[in-house]
Amino acid sequence: MIVQQQIEQQLQSRFSPVFREVTNESYLHSVPPDSETHFRVVIVSSSFEECSRVARHQQVYAVLALQLAGPVHALALHTYTPAEWEAREQVVQASPDCLGGSKADPT
């Protein structure tokens, strides 16, 4: 839970979001139990006004550079302005199922 807490704190500090959800989705993948390697982030912030989706993601990557260089293998980002979040009725699609990729999978 340490990595997840770091991510939450850093996003809160940098973006002052009106909504933030960080979900550890590692259990959905071929990783050891209690891993913190795959995360889904939903963040709604006025900091994203006037920014493209790419620019928003780059901002988040910059804030989480330490985690992305180490324990975090995958980061699913959903970044919205408050107006976009309201237009979506505060709903985000669920992450897709893991398609494998484990070394244990037959080739």
ChimeraX attribute file (.defattr): number of C-alpha atoms within 10 A of each C-alpha:
attribute: neighborCount
match mode: 1-to-1
recipient: residues
	/A:1	9
	/A:2	8
	/A:3	16
	/A:4	17
	/A:5	11
	/A:6	13
	/A:7	19
	/A:8	17
	/A:9	11
	/A:10	14
	/A:11	20
	/A:12	16
	/A:13	11
	/A:14	13
	/A:15	18
	/A:16	15
	/A:17	20
	/A:18	13
	/A:19	15
	/A:20	18
	/A:21	14
	/A:22	18
	/A:23	16
	/A:24	19
	/A:25	18
	/A:26	21
	/A:27	14
	/A:28	14
	/A:29	17
	/A:30	16
	/A:31	13
	/A:32	10
	/A:33	9
	/A:34	10
	/A:35	17
	/A:36	21
	/A:37	22
	/A:38	20
	/A:39	20
	/A:40	18
	/A:41	19
	/A:42	18
	/A:43	24
	/A:44	24
	/A:45	21
	/A:46	14
	/A:47	16
	/A:48	20
	/A:49	13
	/A:50	10
	/A:51	13
	/A:52	11
	/A:53	14
	/A:54	9
	/A:55	12
	/A:56	18
	/A:57	17
	/A:58	12
	/A:59	17
	/A:60	19
	/A:61	15
	/A:62	10
	/A:63	17
	/A:64	18
	/A:65	12
	/A:66	12
	/A:67	16
	/A:68	15
	/A:69	9
	/A:70	9
	/A:71	13
	/A:72	19
	/A:73	13
	/A:74	14
	/A:75	18
	/A:76	15
	/A:77	17
	/A:78	17
	/A:79	21
	/A:80	24
	/A:81	20
	/A:82	20
	/A:83	13
	/A:84	14
	/A:85	18
	/A:86	12
	/A:87	10
	/A:88	11
	/A:89	9
	/A:90	12
	/A:91	10
	/A:92	10
	/A:93	6
	/A:94	7
	/A:95	10
	/A:96	7
	/A:97	8
	/A:98	11
	/A:99	9
	/A:100	11
	/A:101	11
	/A:102	10
	/A:103	8
	/A:104	8
	/A:105	8
	/A:106	6
	/A:107	5
